[in-house]
Amino acid sequence: MKGQVRAAVVAGLASLGVSACCVLPMVFLLLGLGGSWLAVFGKISAASYYVLGLSTLLIALAWIASLQHGRSTGMRGWLAVSTILVGAAWLVVFNEGRINEALMTLM
């Protein structure tokens, strides 16, 4: 069960990182951390929906296993954090244009 919780946490962090592929470079530019290395984020964005879908599936399976086995609330706390991370990742992906426009007004 601990392995499933760890996988869910990693999936949550990975999905948040992938979803920020276009927003994060804008934030770096605002902070003065621009450079050609930011082109890497373009390659990551191609896989963002696959990573988010897989992350959502892993977290759903971890929740099902947790509820079936009646595990401790500590593990469910980590699952809740992972669920929030994946939810935030989906929000970033679906609102990426608005976020980028808001960041561009700060430039």
Number of C-alpha atoms within 10 A of each C-alpha: 12 11 9 18 23 16 18 29 23 17 25 29 18 18 28 26 20 24 27 22 23 20 20 16 21 22 18 13 14 14 9 9 12 13 10 6 9 16 11 11 17 12 10 16 18 12 12 22 15 13 21 24 14 15 26 21 14 20 24 15 15 23 20 12 15 20 12 9 10 10 13 10 10 9 18 17 12 15 24 16 16 26 21 14 23 27 17 17 23 21 13 20 23 12 12 17 13 12 15 16 12 11 15 12 7 9 9
